[in-house]
Amino acid sequence: MNSLATAPAKTGRAIKPGRLPGNPALALWSTPIGKKVVMAVTGGILVLFVIVHMIGNLKMFAGAETIDAYARFLREVAQPELGYSGLLWIVRIILLVSVVLHIVAAAQLNRMNRLARPVGYEVKKNIATSYAAVLMGWGGVLLAIFIVFHILHFTLGAVGFKPGQYEDLQVYHNMIIAFHVWWIFAFYMVSMVALCFHLDHGIWSMLHTLGWNTRKNRRTLRALSRLIAVVVFLGFISAPIAVMAGWLH
Ligand code: HEM
């Protein structure tokens, strides 16, 4: 097993107990298994977010009133206690911290694995696991680029719209304009394919790291990961396709 996401990461060097940081959280973070746990927990938070976001996007099919009201609700919820957008900002910060930790842990695990790889030997790799590791790595890079573009696009209206086209809190209007532009539509489709592969392998890997898979439930959990990935994929692509096809206008 040599997969970034499923194999126990190898440092090649044993960490001497005396050299571990005194703080238990930092001590855990300095080990490969600690980084895998961080990836699993932050990945879990991100999976929950994409499921909720995908369900929210389906409100496009209920019309402009419904999805625009939902966008306002996300800002007004927990008012006056947390103020306008207060809860949204808390969620944004949790997501940002999760994405950063997820990427840093992945990069460091990848580096540890590369350093530990024996040099000069012909290493027999399991084709399926190395394929998954490459797919997770490059797919993850594409998703990171997608997230930056996506926030500049739909949250800020700073890219992908002609001057005056983007309207704050008019989600329906913005989506209709956005997905009539072929390269934006294509970029979102390709990114959602990457998301689908990432979730398929990532959810399974998360369940594995957290120790939830047993010999008995292994096939069920593998199928469940695939099912969630495909449902999220279909949920996300449905509105852009409906716009492009002219079913939503
Ligand atoms: C076809 C796929 C997607 C579509 C059509 C879409 C659409 C949107 C729209 C319209 C908004 C603005 C909502 C608002 O202003 O209330 C938004 C916000 C956002 N989306 Fe997506 N989204 C998609 C996929 C994703 C994915 C896969 C992720 C994460 C991996 C994601 C992460 C976000 C984030 C972080 C925000 C910003 C929320 C904020 O801070 O205001 N989106 N999305």
Boltz pocket constraint, residues with backbone or C-beta under 6 A from the ligand:
constraints:
  - pocket:
      binder: B
      contacts: [[A, 50], [A, 53], [A, 57], [A, 71], [A, 74], [A, 88], [A, 92], [A, 95], [A, 147], [A, 150], [A, 151], [A, 154], [A, 155], [A, 169], [A, 171], [A, 175], [A, 188], [A, 192], [A, 195], [A, 236], [A, 237], [A, 239], [A, 240]]
      max_distance: 6.0
